[in-house]
């Protein structure tokens, strides 16, 4: 529900929102890039990153898979 609400507000923010995002991320974006929000989407990854004993919940291969998904 939180992701749906965020996407709704992002898509309804309009030109003011696009300008705000461009100003906020100016240092991280190429100078000739124009910011336009047309059809935002979300990807939810659920789970724990640690077990109750403090050990990692994912093995090395699973961590690499998660990193690839995050970078898509």
N, CA, C and O atoms as a Tripos MOL2 file, in Angstrom:
@<TRIPOS>MOLECULE
protein
  288   287    72     0     0
PROTEIN
NO_CHARGES

@<TRIPOS>ATOM
      1 N           0.8170   -1.1890    0.0000 N.3       1 UNK1
      2 CA          0.0000    0.0000    0.0000 C.3       1 UNK1
      3 C           0.8670    1.2620    0.0000 C.2       1 UNK1
      4 O           0.5470    2.2460   -0.6670 O.2       1 UNK1
      5 N           1.9680    1.2200    0.7580 N.am      2 UNK2
      6 CA          2.8550    2.3870    0.8040 C.3       2 UNK2
      7 C           3.4630    2.6630   -0.5670 C.2       2 UNK2
      8 O           3.5850    3.8190   -0.9740 O.2       2 UNK2
      9 N           3.8420    1.6080   -1.2750 N.am      3 UNK3
     10 CA          4.4310    1.7940   -2.6050 C.3       3 UNK3
     11 C           3.3970    2.3640   -3.5650 C.2       3 UNK3
     12 O           3.7120    3.2530   -4.3560 O.2       3 UNK3
     13 N           2.1650    1.8630   -3.5060 N.am      4 UNK4
     14 CA          1.1120    2.3890   -4.3760 C.3       4 UNK4
     15 C           0.8490    3.8660   -4.0970 C.2       4 UNK4
     16 O           0.6810    4.6550   -5.0260 O.2       4 UNK4
     17 N           0.8130    4.2380   -2.8250 N.am      5 UNK5
     18 CA          0.5780    5.6370   -2.4570 C.3       5 UNK5
     19 C           1.7320    6.5110   -2.9560 C.2       5 UNK5
     20 O           1.5070    7.5980   -3.4880 O.2       5 UNK5
     21 N           2.9640    6.0310   -2.7820 N.am      6 UNK6
     22 CA          4.1270    6.7880   -3.2400 C.3       6 UNK6
     23 C           4.0900    6.9830   -4.7580 C.2       6 UNK6
     24 O           4.3400    8.0830   -5.2510 O.2       6 UNK6
     25 N           3.7810    5.9240   -5.4890 N.am      7 UNK7
     26 CA          3.7130    6.0180   -6.9470 C.3       7 UNK7
     27 C           2.5980    6.9590   -7.3900 C.2       7 UNK7
     28 O           2.7670    7.7160   -8.3460 O.2       7 UNK7
     29 N           1.4580    6.9140   -6.6990 N.am      8 UNK8
     30 CA          0.3410    7.8040   -7.0210 C.3       8 UNK8
     31 C           0.7700    9.2630   -6.8800 C.2       8 UNK8
     32 O           0.5710   10.0710   -7.7870 O.2       8 UNK8
     33 N           1.3640    9.5910   -5.7240 N.am      9 UNK9
     34 CA          1.7760   10.9800   -5.4950 C.3       9 UNK9
     35 C           2.8960   11.4040   -6.4390 C.2       9 UNK9
     36 O           2.9390   12.5530   -6.8780 O.2       9 UNK9
     37 N           3.7960   10.4870   -6.7490 N.am     10 UNK10
     38 CA          4.8790   10.8050   -7.6820 C.3      10 UNK10
     39 C           4.3350   11.1200   -9.0660 C.2      10 UNK10
     40 O           4.8060   12.0510   -9.7190 O.2      10 UNK10
     41 N           3.3470   10.3550   -9.5200 N.am     11 UNK11
     42 CA          2.7950   10.5930  -10.8470 C.3      11 UNK11
     43 C           1.9240   11.8420  -10.8950 C.2      11 UNK11
     44 O           1.7940   12.4520  -11.9560 O.2      11 UNK11
     45 N           1.3270   12.2350   -9.7820 N.am     12 UNK12
     46 CA          0.4700   13.4320   -9.7370 C.3      12 UNK12
     47 C           1.2210   14.7070   -9.3860 C.2      12 UNK12
     48 O           0.6450   15.7940   -9.4220 O.2      12 UNK12
     49 N           2.5000   14.5880   -9.0470 N.am     13 UNK13
     50 CA          3.3050   15.7400   -8.6260 C.3      13 UNK13
     51 C           3.5070   16.7290   -9.7610 C.2      13 UNK13
     52 O           3.6070   17.9340   -9.5280 O.2      13 UNK13
     53 N           3.5670   16.2310  -10.9750 N.am     14 UNK14
     54 CA          3.6430   17.0960  -12.1430 C.3      14 UNK14
     55 C           4.9880   17.7500  -12.3570 C.2      14 UNK14
     56 O           6.0220   17.2380  -11.9280 O.2      14 UNK14
     57 N           4.9620   18.8920  -13.0300 N.am     15 UNK15
     58 CA          6.1850   19.6140  -13.4040 C.3      15 UNK15
     59 C           6.9390   20.0960  -12.1730 C.2      15 UNK15
     60 O           8.1700   20.0730  -12.1580 O.2      15 UNK15
     61 N           6.2210   20.5320  -11.1400 N.am     16 UNK16
     62 CA          6.8890   20.9690   -9.9060 C.3      16 UNK16
     63 C           7.7300   19.8420   -9.3170 C.2      16 UNK16
     64 O           8.8550   20.0630   -8.8690 O.2      16 UNK16
     65 N           7.1800   18.6440   -9.3220 N.am     17 UNK17
     66 CA          7.9070   17.4880   -8.8060 C.3      17 UNK17
     67 C           9.1120   17.1480   -9.6470 C.2      17 UNK17
     68 O          10.1770   16.8320   -9.1140 O.2      17 UNK17
     69 N           8.9580   17.2080  -10.9480 N.am     18 UNK18
     70 CA         10.0890   16.9300  -11.8380 C.3      18 UNK18
     71 C          11.2110   17.9360  -11.5990 C.2      18 UNK18
     72 O          12.3830   17.5620  -11.5650 O.2      18 UNK18
     73 N          10.8570   19.2050  -11.4340 N.am     19 UNK19
     74 CA         11.8660   20.2290  -11.1700 C.3      19 UNK19
     75 C          12.5350   20.0100   -9.8210 C.2      19 UNK19
     76 O          13.7460   20.1800   -9.6870 O.2      19 UNK19
     77 N          11.7350   19.6280   -8.8130 N.am     20 UNK20
     78 CA         12.2870   19.3640   -7.4870 C.3      20 UNK20
     79 C          13.2800   18.1960   -7.5370 C.2      20 UNK20
     80 O          14.3650   18.2760   -6.9620 O.2      20 UNK20
     81 N          12.9090   17.1270   -8.2190 N.am     21 UNK21
     82 CA         13.8040   15.9790   -8.3390 C.3      21 UNK21
     83 C          15.0820   16.3470   -9.0930 C.2      21 UNK21
     84 O          16.1720   15.9090   -8.7240 O.2      21 UNK21
     85 N          14.9500   17.1430  -10.1380 N.am     22 UNK22
     86 CA         16.1230   17.5700  -10.9070 C.3      22 UNK22
     87 C          17.0750   18.3860  -10.0310 C.2      22 UNK22
     88 O          18.2910   18.2040  -10.0920 O.2      22 UNK22
     89 N          16.5150   19.2890   -9.2150 N.am     23 UNK23
     90 CA         17.3540   20.0920   -8.3110 C.3      23 UNK23
     91 C          18.0000   19.2170   -7.2350 C.2      23 UNK23
     92 O          19.1810   19.3760   -6.9250 O.2      23 UNK23
     93 N          17.2260   18.3030   -6.6750 N.am     24 UNK24
     94 CA         17.7190   17.4620   -5.5860 C.3      24 UNK24
     95 C          18.8600   16.5540   -6.0370 C.2      24 UNK24
     96 O          19.8330   16.3710   -5.3050 O.2      24 UNK24
     97 N          18.7480   15.9820   -7.2410 N.am     25 UNK25
     98 CA         19.7380   15.0140   -7.7210 C.3      25 UNK25
     99 C          20.6520   15.5850   -8.7980 C.2      25 UNK25
    100 O          21.2680   14.8280   -9.5480 O.2      25 UNK25
    101 N          20.7480   16.9040   -8.8870 N.am     26 UNK26
    102 CA         21.5560   17.5700   -9.9180 C.3      26 UNK26
    103 C          22.9980   17.0650   -9.9350 C.2      26 UNK26
    104 O          23.5630   16.8400  -11.0060 O.2      26 UNK26
    105 N          23.5990   16.8860   -8.7510 N.am     27 UNK27
    106 CA         25.0040   16.4730   -8.6780 C.3      27 UNK27
    107 C          25.2050   15.0370   -9.1560 C.2      27 UNK27
    108 O          26.3020   14.6820   -9.5880 O.2      27 UNK27
    109 N          24.1730   14.2120   -9.0850 N.am     28 UNK28
    110 CA         24.2970   12.8060   -9.4400 C.3      28 UNK28
    111 C          23.8750   12.5120  -10.8830 C.2      28 UNK28
    112 O          24.1330   11.4190  -11.3870 O.2      28 UNK28
    113 N          23.2350   13.4640  -11.5490 N.am     29 UNK29
    114 CA         22.7100   13.2430  -12.8970 C.3      29 UNK29
    115 C          23.5470   13.9640  -13.9430 C.2      29 UNK29
    116 O          24.1520   14.9910  -13.6380 O.2      29 UNK29
    117 N          23.5950   13.4530  -15.1630 N.am     30 UNK30
    118 CA         24.2900   14.1750  -16.2380 C.3      30 UNK30
    119 C          23.6420   15.5450  -16.4620 C.2      30 UNK30
    120 O          22.4330   15.7000  -16.2890 O.2      30 UNK30
    121 N          24.4370   16.5150  -16.8390 N.am     31 UNK31
    122 CA         23.9400   17.8920  -16.9670 C.3      31 UNK31
    123 C          22.8960   18.0520  -18.0730 C.2      31 UNK31
    124 O          22.0500   18.9430  -17.9880 O.2      31 UNK31
    125 N          22.9380   17.2170  -19.0980 N.am     32 UNK32
    126 CA         21.9890   17.3540  -20.2090 C.3      32 UNK32
    127 C          20.7400   16.4790  -20.0410 C.2      32 UNK32
    128 O          19.9280   16.3900  -20.9630 O.2      32 UNK32
    129 N          20.5760   15.8390  -18.8930 N.am     33 UNK33
    130 CA         19.4320   14.9580  -18.6540 C.3      33 UNK33
    131 C          18.2180   15.7540  -18.1800 C.2      33 UNK33
    132 O          18.3210   16.5520  -17.2480 O.2      33 UNK33
    133 N          17.0800   15.5400  -18.8150 N.am     34 UNK34
    134 CA         15.8270   16.1590  -18.3870 C.3      34 UNK34
    135 C          15.0470   15.1520  -17.5560 C.2      34 UNK34
    136 O          14.9640   13.9770  -17.9130 O.2      34 UNK34
    137 N          14.4800   15.6090  -16.4550 N.am     35 UNK35
    138 CA         13.7190   14.7300  -15.5720 C.3      35 UNK35
    139 C          12.2530   14.7770  -15.9420 C.2      35 UNK35
    140 O          11.6350   15.8420  -15.9330 O.2      35 UNK35
    141 N          11.6920   13.6070  -16.2710 N.am     36 UNK36
    142 CA         10.2700   13.4830  -16.5940 C.3      36 UNK36
    143 C           9.7310   12.2460  -15.8890 C.2      36 UNK36
    144 O          10.3280   11.1720  -15.9650 O.2      36 UNK36
    145 N           8.6130   12.3950  -15.2100 N.am     37 UNK37
    146 CA          7.9490   11.2660  -14.5680 C.3      37 UNK37
    147 C           6.7260   10.9410  -15.4080 C.2      37 UNK37
    148 O           5.7870   11.7340  -15.4830 O.2      37 UNK37
    149 N           6.7400    9.7660  -16.0450 N.am     38 UNK38
    150 CA          5.6280    9.4210  -16.9260 C.3      38 UNK38
    151 C           4.8560    8.1950  -16.4590 C.2      38 UNK38
    152 O           3.6250    8.2000  -16.4800 O.2      38 UNK38
    153 N           5.5460    7.1580  -16.0430 N.am     39 UNK39
    154 CA          4.8670    5.9340  -15.6280 C.3      39 UNK39
    155 C           5.7210    5.2320  -14.5720 C.2      39 UNK39
    156 O           6.3460    4.2120  -14.8630 O.2      39 UNK39
    157 N           5.7550    5.7720  -13.3390 N.am     40 UNK40
    158 CA          6.6420    5.2010  -12.3180 C.3      40 UNK40
    159 C           6.2080    3.7950  -11.9170 C.2      40 UNK40
    160 O           5.0230    3.4620  -11.9400 O.2      40 UNK40
    161 N           7.1850    2.9870  -11.5520 N.am     41 UNK41
    162 CA          6.9370    1.6150  -11.1190 C.3      41 UNK41
    163 C           7.7280    1.3650   -9.8340 C.2      41 UNK41
    164 O           8.6260    2.1340   -9.4900 O.2      41 UNK41
    165 N           7.3930    0.2980   -9.1370 N.am     42 UNK42
    166 CA          8.0920   -0.0540   -7.8970 C.3      42 UNK42
    167 C           8.3840   -1.5490   -7.8950 C.2      42 UNK42
    168 O           7.6670   -2.3400   -8.5080 O.2      42 UNK42
    169 N           9.4390   -1.9150   -7.2000 N.am     43 UNK43
    170 CA          9.8020   -3.3040   -6.9950 C.3      43 UNK43
    171 C          10.0140   -3.4910   -5.5050 C.2      43 UNK43
    172 O          10.8500   -2.8110   -4.9090 O.2      43 UNK43
    173 N           9.2700   -4.4020   -4.8950 N.am     44 UNK44
    174 CA          9.3900   -4.6660   -3.4680 C.3      44 UNK44
    175 C          10.1630   -5.9510   -3.2610 C.2      44 UNK44
    176 O           9.8410   -6.9890   -3.8390 O.2      44 UNK44
    177 N          11.1860   -5.8700   -2.4280 N.am     45 UNK45
    178 CA         11.9510   -7.0470   -2.0420 C.3      45 UNK45
    179 C          11.7750   -7.1910   -0.5380 C.2      45 UNK45
    180 O          12.1880   -6.3270    0.2360 O.2      45 UNK45
    181 N          11.1600   -8.2890   -0.1410 N.am     46 UNK46
    182 CA         10.8240   -8.5070    1.2600 C.3      46 UNK46
    183 C          11.6980   -9.5960    1.8530 C.2      46 UNK46
    184 O          12.0520  -10.5680    1.1850 O.2      46 UNK46
    185 N          12.0330   -9.4160    3.1030 N.am     47 UNK47
    186 CA         12.8030  -10.4410    3.8020 C.3      47 UNK47
    187 C          13.7210   -9.8040    4.8240 C.2      47 UNK47
    188 O          13.6960   -8.5920    5.0400 O.2      47 UNK47
    189 N          14.5060  -10.6170    5.4280 N.am     48 UNK48
    190 CA         15.4500  -10.1540    6.4540 C.3      48 UNK48
    191 C          16.8680  -10.2570    5.9170 C.2      48 UNK48
    192 O          17.1750  -11.1390    5.1140 O.2      48 UNK48
    193 N          17.7280   -9.3530    6.3630 N.am     49 UNK49
    194 CA         19.1120   -9.4130    5.9250 C.3      49 UNK49
    195 C          19.9940  -10.1520    6.9300 C.2      49 UNK49
    196 O          21.1450  -10.4680    6.6300 O.2      49 UNK49
    197 N          19.4520  -10.4300    8.1360 N.am     50 UNK50
    198 CA         20.1850  -11.1620    9.1660 C.3      50 UNK50
    199 C          19.2700  -12.1840    9.8300 C.2      50 UNK50
    200 O          18.0650  -11.9680    9.9570 O.2      50 UNK50
    201 N          19.8520  -13.2810   10.2430 N.am     51 UNK51
    202 CA         19.1080  -14.2700   11.0200 C.3      51 UNK51
    203 C          19.0920  -13.8310   12.4840 C.2      51 UNK51
    204 O          19.7750  -12.8780   12.8580 O.2      51 UNK51
    205 N          18.3170  -14.5240   13.3010 N.am     52 UNK52
    206 CA         18.2050  -14.1420   14.7190 C.3      52 UNK52
    207 C          19.5260  -14.2830   15.4650 C.2      52 UNK52
    208 O          19.7310  -13.6230   16.4840 O.2      52 UNK52
    209 N          20.4370  -15.1450   14.9640 N.am     53 UNK53
    210 CA         21.7460  -15.2950   15.6140 C.3      53 UNK53
    211 C          22.7660  -14.2690   15.1180 C.2      53 UNK53
    212 O          23.9130  -14.2700   15.5640 O.2      53 UNK53
    213 N          22.3490  -13.3840   14.1860 N.am     54 UNK54
    214 CA         23.2340  -12.3350   13.6780 C.3      54 UNK54
    215 C          23.9690  -12.6950   12.4030 C.2      54 UNK54
    216 O          24.6280  -11.8390   11.8130 O.2      54 UNK54
    217 N          23.8710  -13.9430   11.9620 N.am     55 UNK55
    218 CA         24.5530  -14.3540   10.7330 C.3      55 UNK55
    219 C          23.7670  -13.8690    9.5130 C.2      55 UNK55
    220 O          22.5600  -13.6520    9.6100 O.2      55 UNK55
    221 N          24.4260  -13.6960    8.3740 N.am     56 UNK56
    222 CA         23.7290  -13.2440    7.1710 C.3      56 UNK56
    223 C          22.6490  -14.2340    6.7410 C.2      56 UNK56
    224 O          22.8460  -15.4460    6.8240 O.2      56 UNK56
    225 N          21.5150  -13.7210    6.2850 N.am     57 UNK57
    226 CA         20.4120  -14.5770    5.8370 C.3      57 UNK57
    227 C          20.6330  -15.0740    4.4150 C.2      57 UNK57
    228 O          20.0450  -16.0790    4.0150 O.2      57 UNK57
    229 N          21.4760  -14.3850    3.6420 N.am     58 UNK58
    230 CA         21.7280  -14.7610    2.2470 C.3      58 UNK58
    231 C          23.1470  -15.2760    2.0960 C.2      58 UNK58
    232 O          24.0770  -14.7550    2.7110 O.2      58 UNK58
    233 N          23.3080  -16.3140    1.2630 N.am     59 UNK59
    234 CA         24.6660  -16.7540    0.9560 C.3      59 UNK59
    235 C          25.2450  -15.8390   -0.1330 C.2      59 UNK59
    236 O          24.5660  -14.9230   -0.5960 O.2      59 UNK59
    237 N          26.4690  -16.0810   -0.5320 N.am     60 UNK60
    238 CA         27.1480  -15.1960   -1.4870 C.3      60 UNK60
    239 C          26.4110  -15.1240   -2.8220 C.2      60 UNK60
    240 O          26.2440  -14.0370   -3.3760 O.2      60 UNK60
    241 N          25.9710  -16.2620   -3.3400 N.am     61 UNK61
    242 CA         25.2690  -16.2840   -4.6360 C.3      61 UNK61
    243 C          23.9470  -15.5170   -4.5480 C.2      61 UNK61
    244 O          23.5920  -14.7860   -5.4720 O.2      61 UNK61
    245 N          23.2220  -15.6820   -3.4410 N.am     62 UNK62
    246 CA         21.9560  -14.9720   -3.2710 C.3      62 UNK62
    247 C          22.1920  -13.4620   -3.1530 C.2      62 UNK62
    248 O          21.4060  -12.6670   -3.6670 O.2      62 UNK62
    249 N          23.2630  -13.0770   -2.4860 N.am     63 UNK63
    250 CA         23.5930  -11.6540   -2.3720 C.3      63 UNK63
    251 C          23.8910  -11.0500   -3.7370 C.2      63 UNK63
    252 O          23.4830   -9.9230   -4.0200 O.2      63 UNK63
    253 N          24.6010  -11.7940   -4.5870 N.am     64 UNK64
    254 CA         24.8890  -11.3120   -5.9390 C.3      64 UNK64
    255 C          23.6100  -11.1920   -6.7590 C.2      64 UNK64
    256 O          23.4420  -10.2290   -7.5070 O.2      64 UNK64
    257 N          22.7010  -12.1680   -6.6240 N.am     65 UNK65
    258 CA         21.4170  -12.1040   -7.3230 C.3      65 UNK65
    259 C          20.6340  -10.8750   -6.8950 C.2      65 UNK65
    260 O          20.0730  -10.1740   -7.7380 O.2      65 UNK65
    261 N          20.5880  -10.6050   -5.5990 N.am     66 UNK66
    262 CA         19.8790   -9.4480   -5.0810 C.3      66 UNK66
    263 C          20.5060   -8.1550   -5.6120 C.2      66 UNK66
    264 O          19.7820   -7.2250   -5.9680 O.2      66 UNK66
    265 N          21.8060   -8.0850   -5.6690 N.am     67 UNK67
    266 CA         22.4860   -6.9040   -6.1810 C.3      67 UNK67
    267 C          22.1390   -6.6710   -7.6530 C.2      67 UNK67
    268 O          21.9590   -5.5250   -8.0640 O.2      67 UNK67
    269 N          22.0420   -7.7240   -8.4440 N.am     68 UNK68
    270 CA         21.6720   -7.5830   -9.8500 C.3      68 UNK68
    271 C          20.2440   -7.0590   -9.9870 C.2      68 UNK68
    272 O          19.9700   -6.2190  -10.8440 O.2      68 UNK68
    273 N          19.3410   -7.5510   -9.1500 N.am     69 UNK69
    274 CA         17.9580   -7.0810   -9.1760 C.3      69 UNK69
    275 C          17.8940   -5.6100   -8.7960 C.2      69 UNK69
    276 O          17.1740   -4.8350   -9.4260 O.2      69 UNK69
    277 N          18.6400   -5.2230   -7.7720 N.am     70 UNK70
    278 CA         18.6370   -3.8220   -7.3280 C.3      70 UNK70
    279 C          19.1430   -2.8760   -8.4120 C.2      70 UNK70
    280 O          18.6690   -1.7460   -8.5290 O.2      70 UNK70
    281 N          20.1030   -3.3400   -9.2010 N.am     71 UNK71
    282 CA         20.6970   -2.4620  -10.2330 C.3      71 UNK71
    283 C          19.8720   -2.3910  -11.5050 C.2      71 UNK71
    284 O          20.1460   -1.5450  -12.3560 O.2      71 UNK71
    285 N          18.8690   -3.2510  -11.6670 N.am     72 UNK72
    286 CA         18.0160   -3.1820  -12.8450 C.3      72 UNK72
    287 C          17.3060   -1.8910  -12.7880 C.2      72 UNK72
    288 O          16.5130   -1.5830  -13.6770 O.2      72 UNK72
@<TRIPOS>BOND
     1     1     2 1
     2     2     3 1
     3     3     4 2
     4     3     5 am
     5     5     6 1
     6     6     7 1
     7     7     8 2
     8     7     9 am
     9     9    10 1
    10    10    11 1
    11    11    12 2
    12    11    13 am
    13    13    14 1
    14    14    15 1
    15    15    16 2
    16    15    17 am
    17    17    18 1
    18    18    19 1
    19    19    20 2
    20    19    21 am
    21    21    22 1
    22    22    23 1
    23    23    24 2
    24    23    25 am
    25    25    26 1
    26    26    27 1
    27    27    28 2
    28    27    29 am
    29    29    30 1
    30    30    31 1
    31    31    32 2
    32    31    33 am
    33    33    34 1
    34    34    35 1
    35    35    36 2
    36    35    37 am
    37    37    38 1
    38    38    39 1
    39    39    40 2
    40    39    41 am
    41    41    42 1
    42    42    43 1
    43    43    44 2
    44    43    45 am
    45    45    46 1
    46    46    47 1
    47    47    48 2
    48    47    49 am
    49    49    50 1
    50    50    51 1
    51    51    52 2
    52    51    53 am
    53    53    54 1
    54    54    55 1
    55    55    56 2
    56    55    57 am
    57    57    58 1
    58    58    59 1
    59    59    60 2
    60    59    61 am
    61    61    62 1
    62    62    63 1
    63    63    64 2
    64    63    65 am
    65    65    66 1
    66    66    67 1
    67    67    68 2
    68    67    69 am
    69    69    70 1
    70    70    71 1
    71    71    72 2
    72    71    73 am
    73    73    74 1
    74    74    75 1
    75    75    76 2
    76    75    77 am
    77    77    78 1
    78    78    79 1
    79    79    80 2
    80    79    81 am
    81    81    82 1
    82    82    83 1
    83    83    84 2
    84    83    85 am
    85    85    86 1
    86    86    87 1
    87    87    88 2
    88    87    89 am
    89    89    90 1
    90    90    91 1
    91    91    92 2
    92    91    93 am
    93    93    94 1
    94    94    95 1
    95    95    96 2
    96    95    97 am
    97    97    98 1
    98    98    99 1
    99    99   100 2
   100    99   101 am
   101   101   102 1
   102   102   103 1
   103   103   104 2
   104   103   105 am
   105   105   106 1
   106   106   107 1
   107   107   108 2
   108   107   109 am
   109   109   110 1
   110   110   111 1
   111   111   112 2
   112   111   113 am
   113   113   114 1
   114   114   115 1
   115   115   116 2
   116   115   117 am
   117   117   118 1
   118   118   119 1
   119   119   120 2
   120   119   121 am
   121   121   122 1
   122   122   123 1
   123   123   124 2
   124   123   125 am
   125   125   126 1
   126   126   127 1
   127   127   128 2
   128   127   129 am
   129   129   130 1
   130   130   131 1
   131   131   132 2
   132   131   133 am
   133   133   134 1
   134   134   135 1
   135   135   136 2
   136   135   137 am
   137   137   138 1
   138   138   139 1
   139   139   140 2
   140   139   141 am
   141   141   142 1
   142   142   143 1
   143   143   144 2
   144   143   145 am
   145   145   146 1
   146   146   147 1
   147   147   148 2
   148   147   149 am
   149   149   150 1
   150   150   151 1
   151   151   152 2
   152   151   153 am
   153   153   154 1
   154   154   155 1
   155   155   156 2
   156   155   157 am
   157   157   158 1
   158   158   159 1
   159   159   160 2
   160   159   161 am
   161   161   162 1
   162   162   163 1
   163   163   164 2
   164   163   165 am
   165   165   166 1
   166   166   167 1
   167   167   168 2
   168   167   169 am
   169   169   170 1
   170   170   171 1
   171   171   172 2
   172   171   173 am
   173   173   174 1
   174   174   175 1
   175   175   176 2
   176   175   177 am
   177   177   178 1
   178   178   179 1
   179   179   180 2
   180   179   181 am
   181   181   182 1
   182   182   183 1
   183   183   184 2
   184   183   185 am
   185   185   186 1
   186   186   187 1
   187   187   188 2
   188   187   189 am
   189   189   190 1
   190   190   191 1
   191   191   192 2
   192   191   193 am
   193   193   194 1
   194   194   195 1
   195   195   196 2
   196   195   197 am
   197   197   198 1
   198   198   199 1
   199   199   200 2
   200   199   201 am
   201   201   202 1
   202   202   203 1
   203   203   204 2
   204   203   205 am
   205   205   206 1
   206   206   207 1
   207   207   208 2
   208   207   209 am
   209   209   210 1
   210   210   211 1
   211   211   212 2
   212   211   213 am
   213   213   214 1
   214   214   215 1
   215   215   216 2
   216   215   217 am
   217   217   218 1
   218   218   219 1
   219   219   220 2
   220   219   221 am
   221   221   222 1
   222   222   223 1
   223   223   224 2
   224   223   225 am
   225   225   226 1
   226   226   227 1
   227   227   228 2
   228   227   229 am
   229   229   230 1
   230   230   231 1
   231   231   232 2
   232   231   233 am
   233   233   234 1
   234   234   235 1
   235   235   236 2
   236   235   237 am
   237   237   238 1
   238   238   239 1
   239   239   240 2
   240   239   241 am
   241   241   242 1
   242   242   243 1
   243   243   244 2
   244   243   245 am
   245   245   246 1
   246   246   247 1
   247   247   248 2
   248   247   249 am
   249   249   250 1
   250   250   251 1
   251   251   252 2
   252   251   253 am
   253   253   254 1
   254   254   255 1
   255   255   256 2
   256   255   257 am
   257   257   258 1
   258   258   259 1
   259   259   260 2
   260   259   261 am
   261   261   262 1
   262   262   263 1
   263   263   264 2
   264   263   265 am
   265   265   266 1
   266   266   267 1
   267   267   268 2
   268   267   269 am
   269   269   270 1
   270   270   271 1
   271   271   272 2
   272   271   273 am
   273   273   274 1
   274   274   275 1
   275   275   276 2
   276   275   277 am
   277   277   278 1
   278   278   279 1
   279   279   280 2
   280   279   281 am
   281   281   282 1
   282   282   283 1
   283   283   284 2
   284   283   285 am
   285   285   286 1
   286   286   287 1
   287   287   288 2
@<TRIPOS>SUBSTRUCTURE
     1 UNK1         2 RESIDUE 1 A UNK
     2 UNK2         6 RESIDUE 1 A UNK
     3 UNK3        10 RESIDUE 1 A UNK
     4 UNK4        14 RESIDUE 1 A UNK
     5 UNK5        18 RESIDUE 1 A UNK
     6 UNK6        22 RESIDUE 1 A UNK
     7 UNK7        26 RESIDUE 1 A UNK
     8 UNK8        30 RESIDUE 1 A UNK
     9 UNK9        34 RESIDUE 1 A UNK
    10 UNK10       38 RESIDUE 1 A UNK
    11 UNK11       42 RESIDUE 1 A UNK
    12 UNK12       46 RESIDUE 1 A UNK
    13 UNK13       50 RESIDUE 1 A UNK
    14 UNK14       54 RESIDUE 1 A UNK
    15 UNK15       58 RESIDUE 1 A UNK
    16 UNK16       62 RESIDUE 1 A UNK
    17 UNK17       66 RESIDUE 1 A UNK
    18 UNK18       70 RESIDUE 1 A UNK
    19 UNK19       74 RESIDUE 1 A UNK
    20 UNK20       78 RESIDUE 1 A UNK
    21 UNK21       82 RESIDUE 1 A UNK
    22 UNK22       86 RESIDUE 1 A UNK
    23 UNK23       90 RESIDUE 1 A UNK
    24 UNK24       94 RESIDUE 1 A UNK
    25 UNK25       98 RESIDUE 1 A UNK
    26 UNK26      102 RESIDUE 1 A UNK
    27 UNK27      106 RESIDUE 1 A UNK
    28 UNK28      110 RESIDUE 1 A UNK
    29 UNK29      114 RESIDUE 1 A UNK
    30 UNK30      118 RESIDUE 1 A UNK
    31 UNK31      122 RESIDUE 1 A UNK
    32 UNK32      126 RESIDUE 1 A UNK
    33 UNK33      130 RESIDUE 1 A UNK
    34 UNK34      134 RESIDUE 1 A UNK
    35 UNK35      138 RESIDUE 1 A UNK
    36 UNK36      142 RESIDUE 1 A UNK
    37 UNK37      146 RESIDUE 1 A UNK
    38 UNK38      150 RESIDUE 1 A UNK
    39 UNK39      154 RESIDUE 1 A UNK
    40 UNK40      158 RESIDUE 1 A UNK
    41 UNK41      162 RESIDUE 1 A UNK
    42 UNK42      166 RESIDUE 1 A UNK
    43 UNK43      170 RESIDUE 1 A UNK
    44 UNK44      174 RESIDUE 1 A UNK
    45 UNK45      178 RESIDUE 1 A UNK
    46 UNK46      182 RESIDUE 1 A UNK
    47 UNK47      186 RESIDUE 1 A UNK
    48 UNK48      190 RESIDUE 1 A UNK
    49 UNK49      194 RESIDUE 1 A UNK
    50 UNK50      198 RESIDUE 1 A UNK
    51 UNK51      202 RESIDUE 1 A UNK
    52 UNK52      206 RESIDUE 1 A UNK
    53 UNK53      210 RESIDUE 1 A UNK
    54 UNK54      214 RESIDUE 1 A UNK
    55 UNK55      218 RESIDUE 1 A UNK
    56 UNK56      222 RESIDUE 1 A UNK
    57 UNK57      226 RESIDUE 1 A UNK
    58 UNK58      230 RESIDUE 1 A UNK
    59 UNK59      234 RESIDUE 1 A UNK
    60 UNK60      238 RESIDUE 1 A UNK
    61 UNK61      242 RESIDUE 1 A UNK
    62 UNK62      246 RESIDUE 1 A UNK
    63 UNK63      250 RESIDUE 1 A UNK
    64 UNK64      254 RESIDUE 1 A UNK
    65 UNK65      258 RESIDUE 1 A UNK
    66 UNK66      262 RESIDUE 1 A UNK
    67 UNK67      266 RESIDUE 1 A UNK
    68 UNK68      270 RESIDUE 1 A UNK
    69 UNK69      274 RESIDUE 1 A UNK
    70 UNK70      278 RESIDUE 1 A UNK
    71 UNK71      282 RESIDUE 1 A UNK
    72 UNK72      286 RESIDUE 1 A UNK
